[in-house]
């Protein structure tokens, strides 16, 4: 299995200097109205209004009450500040 960057596709997460120049479809068939990229993670507000994050979850950065890295979008728990 080849490694892929944290693009939310559900594949293995590769860390380091990885660059993807084109938008990618995420796992789960989600559509996003807004997206934001961080250092080795991404978050977005789905068209339903729910927030999701994926990628490196160091120190709970993804907001889903865990510290497990997420290769596919995981719903953010708790309050979301738009």
N, C-alpha and C positions, 0 to 999 in steps of 0.2 A: 504494500500500500504506500503510495507516495504522500509526502507531507504537503499540506496546504496552509496558507496563512489563516489567521482567525477571521475568515470571511462569513462564518455562519452557515456553511454548507453541510456541517455535520462530519466532515473529514478530520483527520488527525491535525492537530494544531502544530505548526512549525514556528519556532521562536528565532529571533535574530533579524537580520536585514532582509525582510521579505516584502516585496512590493507587487501589488495587483493594480493594474492601471484601468481596468474596466469594472463597472458595477457587476456584482454577482448575485444570483438568486440565492436566497437563504433557505434552509431546511424548514419545513412546516408550511410552505406556501403563504407566508406572511407578506403583506404589502405595507410599506412604511411611508408616512407622510413627512417625517423628519428623521435625520440620522446625524450622529456625532461620533467622531473617531477619537480614541485616546491612544495611549501607549500600549499596544498589544491587546486592545479591546475596542469594541464598538457598541453603541447603544442607539436605539431608535424608538420613536413613537409610532406604533402601527396605526393604520387608518381607522381601527376600532377604538383608538385612544389608549390602549394598553401599552406599557413600556416594556421593552426587551433589551437585554444586553448579551454579548457573547465574546469569547476570547479568554485572555488571562484573568483569573479571579484572585490575584494576589491581594491579601488583606481584605477580601470581601468587596472588591471594587465593582462587581456586577450587580450588587443590590438584591441578591436572591437568597440571603441568609445562609450562605455557604462560602467555602473558600476553594471549591472545586472548579477548575477551568471548564468552560462550556464551548464545545465546538459548534453548537447550534444555538439559536436564540433561546434564552431562558427568561421567563417573565419576571420582572422586577416586583419584589414584594414591598409592602408598606406604601408610604406616601411618595408621590412623584411630583417634583417641582418643574413645571414646563419652562 
